[in-house]
């Protein structure tokens, strides 16, 4: 996915105008040695974004600059209580606390959070290189998996241990993002986009829903959205019991619906910043992961409502989202460490969370996943880091193909 929020790198659009303005002023106050103002603004940010790791790290710095090391350590302790960690450079502002036992304990918790966790194993190691895989789906009828490629504008498919092959009959110039199989209707739905990181794209911007007939092995419908000088990316999808498809657009904050005709915008920009994973809950109600702000519950025709959770549950940076019964699976690649969580869901809020996999060997920005029976399969190495700041592949970094992990729940 295209990142709007990066660990400890606050891009103003990720916060909304008022919050970004407070953040900018907080940085200015710190740079001008206005320590009291730096603290006041950092505390205000923490009120508005109480679970944001970068905000908490900023607040801890402000507290230390104001000669309050105990409050600083308490704030850092809250950050690591989320199961998160700081990298070496991020600890530098707190170097004067290195001899304090309470600070040392926080650093040890952070280091422990950085260790490999969980029992997920590599289920499939695919050979093709430089794909930038994003979405994965499964056809219960034929037992085939499908894996999308943002860079190569193709979808790979395989069954069991057989080699992965390009999906027959898929002719598109776009990069392919999220995937969804409707086994009953024999359809594979694909979110696709004319994206600068896709080979051969000269004019980025448009996005499309591609509808593929699994039996006839051909595209049977293509519905596009575009606007001049605007990037659209239909990046994730979900299916309702009635057979309607809902898609998130992470660049506009919109939700679209497909019911066999043109795409309909059913949630306009403004309520969400960067919607990613989406799950149908029934009754035209959905759970949506906003990458920059957390989980939201939305009933079509109404406003989005924030999902509550335990104090130690950081909701930010969730990309993939899936559901099996009362368990949600959240793939969180916008925090450190990257991890896959299982969330207990009561229909309205998250009541508990646990880590299924984190920082495993081979992890390289996990993205989306799919439930198959009692297993959750997910892309462990989307490899967005193989692209430079111009979205071009860095050849010397290309070493391994996609790794699909699985974990039993």
TORKOL-4160 file (C-alpha; in steps of 0.2 Angstrom, whole numbers, padded with zeros to 4 digits, m for minus):
409
<pt num="1" X="0000" Y="0000" Z="0000"/>
<pt num="2" X="0005" Y="0018" Z="m0002"/>
<pt num="3" X="0010" Y="0025" Z="0015"/>
<pt num="4" X="0002" Y="0040" Z="0022"/>
<pt num="5" X="0008" Y="0037" Z="0040"/>
<pt num="6" X="0026" Y="0032" Z="0043"/>
<pt num="7" X="0034" Y="0027" Z="0060"/>
<pt num="8" X="0039" Y="0043" Z="0068"/>
<pt num="9" X="0037" Y="0053" Z="0052"/>
<pt num="10" X="0022" Y="0063" Z="0054"/>
<pt num="11" X="0015" Y="0069" Z="0037"/>
<pt num="12" X="0002" Y="0083" Z="0040"/>
<pt num="13" X="m0011" Y="0075" Z="0029"/>
<pt num="14" X="m0012" Y="0060" Z="0041"/>
<pt num="15" X="m0018" Y="0071" Z="0055"/>
<pt num="16" X="m0031" Y="0083" Z="0048"/>
<pt num="17" X="m0028" Y="0101" Z="0048"/>
<pt num="18" X="m0030" Y="0106" Z="0066"/>
<pt num="19" X="m0019" Y="0092" Z="0073"/>
<pt num="20" X="m0006" Y="0095" Z="0059"/>
<pt num="21" X="m0005" Y="0113" Z="0064"/>
<pt num="22" X="m0002" Y="0109" Z="0082"/>
<pt num="23" X="0011" Y="0097" Z="0077"/>
<pt num="24" X="0020" Y="0110" Z="0067"/>
<pt num="25" X="0019" Y="0123" Z="0081"/>
<pt num="26" X="0026" Y="0110" Z="0093"/>
<pt num="27" X="0041" Y="0107" Z="0082"/>
<pt num="28" X="0044" Y="0126" Z="0080"/>
<pt num="29" X="0043" Y="0128" Z="0099"/>
<pt num="30" X="0056" Y="0114" Z="0102"/>
<pt num="31" X="0067" Y="0122" Z="0089"/>
<pt num="32" X="0066" Y="0139" Z="0096"/>
<pt num="33" X="0069" Y="0132" Z="0114"/>
<pt num="34" X="0052" Y="0137" Z="0120"/>
<pt num="35" X="0051" Y="0122" Z="0131"/>
<pt num="36" X="0035" Y="0127" Z="0140"/>
<pt num="37" X="0026" Y="0129" Z="0124"/>
<pt num="38" X="0033" Y="0113" Z="0117"/>
<pt num="39" X="0026" Y="0104" Z="0132"/>
<pt num="40" X="0009" Y="0112" Z="0131"/>
<pt num="41" X="0007" Y="0108" Z="0112"/>
<pt num="42" X="0013" Y="0091" Z="0114"/>
<pt num="43" X="0001" Y="0087" Z="0128"/>
<pt num="44" X="m0013" Y="0094" Z="0117"/>
<pt num="45" X="m0007" Y="0082" Z="0103"/>
<pt num="46" X="m0008" Y="0068" Z="0115"/>
<pt num="47" X="m0026" Y="0072" Z="0120"/>
<pt num="48" X="m0031" Y="0072" Z="0102"/>
<pt num="49" X="m0020" Y="0056" Z="0097"/>
<pt num="50" X="m0018" Y="0047" Z="0114"/>
<pt num="51" X="m0012" Y="0031" Z="0105"/>
<pt num="52" X="m0001" Y="0038" Z="0092"/>
<pt num="53" X="0017" Y="0031" Z="0095"/>
<pt num="54" X="0025" Y="0046" Z="0087"/>
<pt num="55" X="0015" Y="0058" Z="0097"/>
<pt num="56" X="0019" Y="0049" Z="0113"/>
<pt num="57" X="0038" Y="0050" Z="0109"/>
<pt num="58" X="0036" Y="0068" Z="0105"/>
<pt num="59" X="0027" Y="0071" Z="0122"/>
<pt num="60" X="0041" Y="0061" Z="0131"/>
<pt num="61" X="0054" Y="0073" Z="0123"/>
<pt num="62" X="0044" Y="0088" Z="0129"/>
<pt num="63" X="0043" Y="0081" Z="0147"/>
<pt num="64" X="0061" Y="0078" Z="0148"/>
<pt num="65" X="0065" Y="0096" Z="0141"/>
<pt num="66" X="0054" Y="0103" Z="0155"/>
<pt num="67" X="0065" Y="0093" Z="0168"/>
<pt num="68" X="0052" Y="0080" Z="0172"/>
<pt num="69" X="0061" Y="0063" Z="0169"/>
<pt num="70" X="0048" Y="0053" Z="0179"/>
<pt num="71" X="0034" Y="0059" Z="0167"/>
<pt num="72" X="0045" Y="0056" Z="0152"/>
<pt num="73" X="0048" Y="0038" Z="0157"/>
<pt num="74" X="0030" Y="0035" Z="0161"/>
<pt num="75" X="0025" Y="0041" Z="0144"/>
<pt num="76" X="0038" Y="0030" Z="0136"/>
<pt num="77" X="0032" Y="0015" Z="0146"/>
<pt num="78" X="0014" Y="0018" Z="0140"/>
<pt num="79" X="0021" Y="0018" Z="0122"/>
<pt num="80" X="0030" Y="0001" Z="0124"/>
<pt num="81" X="0014" Y="m0006" Z="0134"/>
<pt num="82" X="0006" Y="m0006" Z="0116"/>
<pt num="83" X="0019" Y="m0020" Z="0112"/>
<pt num="84" X="0029" Y="m0007" Z="0101"/>
<pt num="85" X="0047" Y="m0002" Z="0101"/>
<pt num="86" X="0058" Y="0012" Z="0096"/>
<pt num="87" X="0073" Y="0011" Z="0085"/>
<pt num="88" X="0091" Y="0016" Z="0090"/>
<pt num="89" X="0090" Y="0034" Z="0084"/>
<pt num="90" X="0073" Y="0037" Z="0092"/>
<pt num="91" X="0081" Y="0034" Z="0109"/>
<pt num="92" X="0094" Y="0047" Z="0106"/>
<pt num="93" X="0085" Y="0062" Z="0114"/>
<pt num="94" X="0083" Y="0052" Z="0130"/>
<pt num="95" X="0102" Y="0048" Z="0132"/>
<pt num="96" X="0103" Y="0058" Z="0149"/>
<pt num="97" X="0092" Y="0045" Z="0157"/>
<pt num="98" X="0102" Y="0030" Z="0152"/>
<pt num="99" X="0108" Y="0027" Z="0170"/>
<pt num="100" X="0091" Y="0027" Z="0178"/>
<pt num="101" X="0084" Y="0010" Z="0182"/>
<pt num="102" X="0066" Y="0015" Z="0177"/>
<pt num="103" X="0072" Y="0020" Z="0160"/>
<pt num="104" X="0083" Y="0005" Z="0158"/>
<pt num="105" X="0067" Y="m0006" Z="0161"/>
<pt num="106" X="0058" Y="0003" Z="0148"/>
<pt num="107" X="0072" Y="0000" Z="0135"/>
<pt num="108" X="0072" Y="m0018" Z="0140"/>
<pt num="109" X="0053" Y="m0019" Z="0137"/>
<pt num="110" X="0056" Y="m0011" Z="0120"/>
<pt num="111" X="0069" Y="m0023" Z="0115"/>
<pt num="112" X="0058" Y="m0038" Z="0120"/>
<pt num="113" X="0044" Y="m0031" Z="0109"/>
<pt num="114" X="0057" Y="m0031" Z="0095"/>
<pt num="115" X="0060" Y="m0049" Z="0096"/>
<pt num="116" X="0052" Y="m0062" Z="0085"/>
<pt num="117" X="0035" Y="m0067" Z="0091"/>
<pt num="118" X="0022" Y="m0080" Z="0087"/>
<pt num="119" X="0021" Y="m0097" Z="0078"/>
<pt num="120" X="0017" Y="m0091" Z="0060"/>
<pt num="121" X="0026" Y="m0102" Z="0047"/>
<pt num="122" X="0030" Y="m0099" Z="0029"/>
<pt num="123" X="0017" Y="m0109" Z="0019"/>
<pt num="124" X="0022" Y="m0104" Z="0002"/>
<pt num="125" X="0039" Y="m0097" Z="m0005"/>
<pt num="126" X="0036" Y="m0090" Z="m0023"/>
<pt num="127" X="0050" Y="m0088" Z="m0035"/>
<pt num="128" X="0046" Y="m0073" Z="m0045"/>
<pt num="129" X="0056" Y="m0057" Z="m0040"/>
<pt num="130" X="0051" Y="m0039" Z="m0039"/>
<pt num="131" X="0032" Y="m0041" Z="m0039"/>
<pt num="132" X="0028" Y="m0030" Z="m0024"/>
<pt num="133" X="0014" Y="m0042" Z="m0019"/>
<pt num="134" X="m0001" Y="m0033" Z="m0010"/>
<pt num="135" X="m0017" Y="m0044" Z="m0010"/>
<pt num="136" X="m0021" Y="m0062" Z="m0008"/>
<pt num="137" X="m0037" Y="m0072" Z="m0010"/>
<pt num="138" X="m0043" Y="m0090" Z="m0010"/>
<pt num="139" X="m0056" Y="m0100" Z="m0020"/>
<pt num="140" X="m0064" Y="m0114" Z="m0010"/>
<pt num="141" X="m0070" Y="m0123" Z="m0025"/>
<pt num="142" X="m0054" Y="m0126" Z="m0034"/>
<pt num="143" X="m0042" Y="m0124" Z="m0019"/>
<pt num="144" X="m0032" Y="m0111" Z="m0028"/>
<pt num="145" X="m0023" Y="m0096" Z="m0021"/>
<pt num="146" X="m0022" Y="m0079" Z="m0029"/>
<pt num="147" X="m0008" Y="m0066" Z="m0027"/>
<pt num="148" X="m0008" Y="m0049" Z="m0034"/>
<pt num="149" X="0007" Y="m0039" Z="m0040"/>
<pt num="150" X="0007" Y="m0020" Z="m0040"/>
<pt num="151" X="0023" Y="m0018" Z="m0050"/>
<pt num="152" X="0020" Y="m0032" Z="m0063"/>
<pt num="153" X="0001" Y="m0029" Z="m0067"/>
<pt num="154" X="m0003" Y="m0047" Z="m0065"/>
<pt num="155" X="m0010" Y="m0060" Z="m0053"/>
<pt num="156" X="m0002" Y="m0076" Z="m0049"/>
<pt num="157" X="m0011" Y="m0092" Z="m0045"/>
<pt num="158" X="m0007" Y="m0109" Z="m0038"/>
<pt num="159" X="m0014" Y="m0124" Z="m0029"/>
<pt num="160" X="m0004" Y="m0134" Z="m0016"/>
<pt num="161" X="0014" Y="m0136" Z="m0020"/>
<pt num="162" X="0012" Y="m0133" Z="m0039"/>
<pt num="163" X="0022" Y="m0118" Z="m0046"/>
<pt num="164" X="0013" Y="m0101" Z="m0047"/>
<pt num="165" X="0007" Y="m0096" Z="m0064"/>
<pt num="166" X="0001" Y="m0080" Z="m0071"/>
<pt num="167" X="m0018" Y="m0079" Z="m0071"/>
<pt num="168" X="m0024" Y="m0083" Z="m0088"/>
<pt num="169" X="m0035" Y="m0070" Z="m0097"/>
<pt num="170" X="m0030" Y="m0055" Z="m0086"/>
<pt num="171" X="m0025" Y="m0041" Z="m0098"/>
<pt num="172" X="m0022" Y="m0025" Z="m0089"/>
<pt num="173" X="m0010" Y="m0011" Z="m0089"/>
<pt num="174" X="m0014" Y="m0007" Z="m0071"/>
<pt num="175" X="m0005" Y="m0013" Z="m0055"/>
<pt num="176" X="m0016" Y="m0025" Z="m0045"/>
<pt num="177" X="m0019" Y="m0022" Z="m0026"/>
<pt num="178" X="m0033" Y="m0030" Z="m0016"/>
<pt num="179" X="m0041" Y="m0046" Z="m0021"/>
<pt num="180" X="m0058" Y="m0055" Z="m0017"/>
<pt num="181" X="m0065" Y="m0071" Z="m0022"/>
<pt num="182" X="m0084" Y="m0074" Z="m0023"/>
<pt num="183" X="m0084" Y="m0093" Z="m0024"/>
<pt num="184" X="m0103" Y="m0094" Z="m0026"/>
<pt num="185" X="m0103" Y="m0082" Z="m0041"/>
<pt num="186" X="m0087" Y="m0088" Z="m0048"/>
<pt num="187" X="m0079" Y="m0071" Z="m0048"/>
<pt num="188" X="m0062" Y="m0064" Z="m0043"/>
<pt num="189" X="m0063" Y="m0045" Z="m0039"/>
<pt num="190" X="m0047" Y="m0035" Z="m0041"/>
<pt num="191" X="m0044" Y="m0017" Z="m0035"/>
<pt num="192" X="m0032" Y="m0010" Z="m0048"/>
<pt num="193" X="m0023" Y="0007" Z="m0051"/>
<pt num="194" X="m0013" Y="0016" Z="m0064"/>
<pt num="195" X="0001" Y="0019" Z="m0051"/>
<pt num="196" X="0019" Y="0026" Z="m0054"/>
<pt num="197" X="0027" Y="0010" Z="m0047"/>
<pt num="198" X="0019" Y="m0001" Z="m0060"/>
<pt num="199" X="0029" Y="m0005" Z="m0075"/>
<pt num="200" X="0024" Y="0004" Z="m0091"/>
<pt num="201" X="0013" Y="0017" Z="m0082"/>
<pt num="202" X="0016" Y="0034" Z="m0090"/>
<pt num="203" X="0001" Y="0043" Z="m0083"/>
<pt num="204" X="m0004" Y="0038" Z="m0065"/>
<pt num="205" X="m0020" Y="0042" Z="m0058"/>
<pt num="206" X="m0035" Y="0031" Z="m0063"/>
<pt num="207" X="m0041" Y="0016" Z="m0053"/>
<pt num="208" X="m0053" Y="0002" Z="m0057"/>
<pt num="209" X="m0062" Y="m0013" Z="m0051"/>
<pt num="210" X="m0058" Y="m0028" Z="m0062"/>
<pt num="211" X="m0071" Y="m0042" Z="m0062"/>
<pt num="212" X="m0064" Y="m0059" Z="m0068"/>
<pt num="213" X="m0074" Y="m0075" Z="m0072"/>
<pt num="214" X="m0065" Y="m0089" Z="m0063"/>
<pt num="215" X="m0073" Y="m0102" Z="m0075"/>
<pt num="216" X="m0072" Y="m0093" Z="m0091"/>
<pt num="217" X="m0055" Y="m0086" Z="m0086"/>
<pt num="218" X="m0058" Y="m0069" Z="m0093"/>
<pt num="219" X="m0062" Y="m0051" Z="m0087"/>
<pt num="220" X="m0081" Y="m0048" Z="m0089"/>
<pt num="221" X="m0082" Y="m0031" Z="m0082"/>
<pt num="222" X="m0071" Y="m0016" Z="m0078"/>
<pt num="223" X="m0077" Y="0000" Z="m0069"/>
<pt num="224" X="m0065" Y="0015" Z="m0068"/>
<pt num="225" X="m0064" Y="0030" Z="m0058"/>
<pt num="226" X="m0052" Y="0045" Z="m0062"/>
<pt num="227" X="m0050" Y="0063" Z="m0061"/>
<pt num="228" X="m0036" Y="0075" Z="m0068"/>
<pt num="229" X="m0021" Y="0077" Z="m0057"/>
<pt num="230" X="m0028" Y="0065" Z="m0044"/>
<pt num="231" X="m0022" Y="0047" Z="m0039"/>
<pt num="232" X="m0035" Y="0035" Z="m0035"/>
<pt num="233" X="m0031" Y="0017" Z="m0028"/>
<pt num="234" X="m0045" Y="0005" Z="m0024"/>
<pt num="235" X="m0034" Y="m0005" Z="m0012"/>
<pt num="236" X="m0045" Y="m0017" Z="m0003"/>
<pt num="237" X="m0062" Y="m0025" Z="m0004"/>
<pt num="238" X="m0075" Y="m0035" Z="0005"/>
<pt num="239" X="m0091" Y="m0045" Z="0000"/>
<pt num="240" X="m0108" Y="m0043" Z="0008"/>
<pt num="241" X="m0120" Y="m0058" Z="0010"/>
<pt num="242" X="m0130" Y="m0051" Z="m0004"/>
<pt num="243" X="m0115" Y="m0051" Z="m0016"/>
<pt num="244" X="m0111" Y="m0033" Z="m0016"/>
<pt num="245" X="m0093" Y="m0028" Z="m0016"/>
<pt num="246" X="m0087" Y="m0013" Z="m0006"/>
<pt num="247" X="m0070" Y="m0005" Z="m0009"/>
<pt num="248" X="m0059" Y="0007" Z="0000"/>
<pt num="249" X="m0049" Y="0021" Z="m0009"/>
<pt num="250" X="m0034" Y="0025" Z="0002"/>
<pt num="251" X="m0030" Y="0041" Z="m0008"/>
<pt num="252" X="m0047" Y="0050" Z="m0006"/>
<pt num="253" X="m0054" Y="0043" Z="0010"/>
<pt num="254" X="m0069" Y="0036" Z="0000"/>
<pt num="255" X="m0079" Y="0020" Z="0000"/>
<pt num="256" X="m0086" Y="0013" Z="m0016"/>
<pt num="257" X="m0100" Y="0000" Z="m0020"/>
<pt num="258" X="m0101" Y="m0012" Z="m0034"/>
<pt num="259" X="m0118" Y="m0021" Z="m0038"/>
<pt num="260" X="m0115" Y="m0026" Z="m0056"/>
<pt num="261" X="m0115" Y="m0008" Z="m0064"/>
<pt num="262" X="m0105" Y="0008" Z="m0062"/>
<pt num="263" X="m0095" Y="0011" Z="m0046"/>
<pt num="264" X="m0105" Y="0021" Z="m0033"/>
<pt num="265" X="m0097" Y="0032" Z="m0020"/>
<pt num="266" X="m0106" Y="0028" Z="m0004"/>
<pt num="267" X="m0095" Y="0037" Z="0008"/>
<pt num="268" X="m0088" Y="0054" Z="0002"/>
<pt num="269" X="m0071" Y="0060" Z="0007"/>
<pt num="270" X="m0070" Y="0069" Z="0024"/>
<pt num="271" X="m0073" Y="0056" Z="0037"/>
<pt num="272" X="m0059" Y="0045" Z="0034"/>
<pt num="273" X="m0041" Y="0049" Z="0030"/>
<pt num="274" X="m0033" Y="0033" Z="0023"/>
<pt num="275" X="m0045" Y="0018" Z="0023"/>
<pt num="276" X="m0037" Y="0001" Z="0021"/>
<pt num="277" X="m0044" Y="m0015" Z="0026"/>
<pt num="278" X="m0063" Y="m0017" Z="0026"/>
<pt num="279" X="m0074" Y="m0031" Z="0033"/>
<pt num="280" X="m0093" Y="m0033" Z="0031"/>
<pt num="281" X="m0102" Y="m0035" Z="0047"/>
<pt num="282" X="m0120" Y="m0038" Z="0040"/>
<pt num="283" X="m0134" Y="m0026" Z="0040"/>
<pt num="284" X="m0125" Y="m0014" Z="0028"/>
<pt num="285" X="m0113" Y="m0011" Z="0042"/>
<pt num="286" X="m0094" Y="m0012" Z="0040"/>
<pt num="287" X="m0078" Y="m0011" Z="0050"/>
<pt num="288" X="m0064" Y="m0001" Z="0042"/>
<pt num="289" X="m0046" Y="0002" Z="0046"/>
<pt num="290" X="m0041" Y="0020" Z="0044"/>
<pt num="291" X="m0022" Y="0018" Z="0043"/>
<pt num="292" X="m0019" Y="0035" Z="0051"/>
<pt num="293" X="m0032" Y="0035" Z="0065"/>
<pt num="294" X="m0038" Y="0017" Z="0069"/>
<pt num="295" X="m0053" Y="0006" Z="0067"/>
<pt num="296" X="m0071" Y="0013" Z="0063"/>
<pt num="297" X="m0088" Y="0006" Z="0062"/>
<pt num="298" X="m0099" Y="0012" Z="0048"/>
<pt num="299" X="m0117" Y="0009" Z="0043"/>
<pt num="300" X="m0120" Y="0014" Z="0025"/>
<pt num="301" X="m0129" Y="0031" Z="0025"/>
<pt num="302" X="m0122" Y="0036" Z="0041"/>
<pt num="303" X="m0106" Y="0043" Z="0049"/>
<pt num="304" X="m0091" Y="0033" Z="0054"/>
<pt num="305" X="m0090" Y="0029" Z="0073"/>
<pt num="306" X="m0073" Y="0025" Z="0081"/>
<pt num="307" X="m0071" Y="0008" Z="0088"/>
<pt num="308" X="m0065" Y="0007" Z="0106"/>
<pt num="309" X="m0053" Y="m0006" Z="0113"/>
<pt num="310" X="m0041" Y="m0010" Z="0128"/>
<pt num="311" X="m0030" Y="0004" Z="0134"/>
<pt num="312" X="m0015" Y="m0006" Z="0127"/>
<pt num="313" X="m0022" Y="m0008" Z="0110"/>
<pt num="314" X="m0014" Y="0003" Z="0097"/>
<pt num="315" X="m0025" Y="0004" Z="0082"/>
<pt num="316" X="m0014" Y="0014" Z="0071"/>
<pt num="317" X="m0005" Y="0008" Z="0055"/>
<pt num="318" X="m0017" Y="m0007" Z="0051"/>
<pt num="319" X="m0017" Y="m0012" Z="0033"/>
<pt num="320" X="m0025" Y="m0029" Z="0031"/>
<pt num="321" X="m0041" Y="m0034" Z="0040"/>
<pt num="322" X="m0051" Y="m0050" Z="0040"/>
<pt num="323" X="m0064" Y="m0059" Z="0051"/>
<pt num="324" X="m0068" Y="m0076" Z="0056"/>
<pt num="325" X="m0083" Y="m0078" Z="0068"/>
<pt num="326" X="m0079" Y="m0066" Z="0083"/>
<pt num="327" X="m0061" Y="m0064" Z="0079"/>
<pt num="328" X="m0053" Y="m0051" Z="0068"/>
<pt num="329" X="m0036" Y="m0052" Z="0060"/>
<pt num="330" X="m0026" Y="m0035" Z="0059"/>
<pt num="331" X="m0010" Y="m0034" Z="0049"/>
<pt num="332" X="m0001" Y="m0019" Z="0057"/>
<pt num="333" X="0013" Y="m0012" Z="0046"/>
<pt num="334" X="0013" Y="0006" Z="0051"/>
<pt num="335" X="0021" Y="0003" Z="0068"/>
<pt num="336" X="0037" Y="m0005" Z="0075"/>
<pt num="337" X="0038" Y="m0020" Z="0075"/>
<pt num="338" X="0027" Y="m0025" Z="0060"/>
<pt num="339" X="0015" Y="m0038" Z="0067"/>
<pt num="340" X="m0001" Y="m0048" Z="0064"/>
<pt num="341" X="m0014" Y="m0047" Z="0078"/>
<pt num="342" X="m0030" Y="m0057" Z="0083"/>
<pt num="343" X="m0043" Y="m0046" Z="0090"/>
<pt num="344" X="m0058" Y="m0051" Z="0100"/>
<pt num="345" X="m0074" Y="m0043" Z="0093"/>
<pt num="346" X="m0090" Y="m0041" Z="0102"/>
<pt num="347" X="m0100" Y="m0033" Z="0087"/>
<pt num="348" X="m0096" Y="m0015" Z="0092"/>
<pt num="349" X="m0079" Y="m0014" Z="0100"/>
<pt num="350" X="m0062" Y="m0024" Z="0102"/>
<pt num="351" X="m0062" Y="m0032" Z="0120"/>
<pt num="352" X="m0045" Y="m0040" Z="0119"/>
<pt num="353" X="m0030" Y="m0042" Z="0108"/>
<pt num="354" X="m0015" Y="m0054" Z="0106"/>
<pt num="355" X="0000" Y="m0055" Z="0094"/>
<pt num="356" X="0000" Y="m0069" Z="0082"/>
<pt num="357" X="0016" Y="m0065" Z="0073"/>
<pt num="358" X="0028" Y="m0051" Z="0075"/>
<pt num="359" X="0046" Y="m0047" Z="0067"/>
<pt num="360" X="0048" Y="m0065" Z="0061"/>
<pt num="361" X="0063" Y="m0069" Z="0050"/>
<pt num="362" X="0058" Y="m0064" Z="0032"/>
<pt num="363" X="0045" Y="m0051" Z="0037"/>
<pt num="364" X="0046" Y="m0036" Z="0026"/>
<pt num="365" X="0031" Y="m0026" Z="0027"/>
<pt num="366" X="0016" Y="m0038" Z="0028"/>
<pt num="367" X="0001" Y="m0032" Z="0020"/>
<pt num="368" X="m0016" Y="m0042" Z="0017"/>
<pt num="369" X="m0022" Y="m0059" Z="0022"/>
<pt num="370" X="m0036" Y="m0071" Z="0019"/>
<pt num="371" X="m0045" Y="m0084" Z="0031"/>
<pt num="372" X="m0045" Y="m0102" Z="0024"/>
<pt num="373" X="m0053" Y="m0114" Z="0036"/>
<pt num="374" X="m0044" Y="m0112" Z="0053"/>
<pt num="375" X="m0029" Y="m0104" Z="0045"/>
<pt num="376" X="m0025" Y="m0086" Z="0042"/>
<pt num="377" X="m0014" Y="m0084" Z="0027"/>
<pt num="378" X="m0005" Y="m0067" Z="0024"/>
<pt num="379" X="0009" Y="m0059" Z="0014"/>
<pt num="380" X="0024" Y="m0058" Z="0024"/>
<pt num="381" X="0035" Y="m0048" Z="0013"/>
<pt num="382" X="0026" Y="m0035" Z="0002"/>
<pt num="383" X="0044" Y="m0027" Z="m0001"/>
<pt num="384" X="0038" Y="m0009" Z="m0004"/>
<pt num="385" X="0056" Y="m0005" Z="0002"/>
<pt num="386" X="0062" Y="m0012" Z="m0015"/>
<pt num="387" X="0056" Y="0005" Z="m0023"/>
<pt num="388" X="0065" Y="0021" Z="m0022"/>
<pt num="389" X="0057" Y="0038" Z="m0019"/>
<pt num="390" X="0052" Y="0039" Z="m0038"/>
<pt num="391" X="0043" Y="0022" Z="m0036"/>
<pt num="392" X="0057" Y="0013" Z="m0047"/>
<pt num="393" X="0064" Y="m0004" Z="m0042"/>
<pt num="394" X="0081" Y="m0004" Z="m0034"/>
<pt num="395" X="0088" Y="m0020" Z="m0043"/>
<pt num="396" X="0102" Y="m0023" Z="m0030"/>
<pt num="397" X="0089" Y="m0025" Z="m0016"/>
<pt num="398" X="0079" Y="m0039" Z="m0025"/>
<pt num="399" X="0084" Y="m0055" Z="m0017"/>
<pt num="400" X="0069" Y="m0066" Z="m0013"/>
<pt num="401" X="0051" Y="m0069" Z="m0020"/>
<pt num="402" X="0035" Y="m0067" Z="m0010"/>
<pt num="403" X="0033" Y="m0077" Z="0006"/>
<pt num="404" X="0015" Y="m0082" Z="0011"/>
<pt num="405" X="0014" Y="m0086" Z="0030"/>
<pt num="406" X="0000" Y="m0095" Z="0039"/>
<pt num="407" X="m0005" Y="m0096" Z="0057"/>
<pt num="408" X="m0018" Y="m0107" Z="0065"/>
<pt num="409" X="m0031" Y="m0098" Z="0076"/>
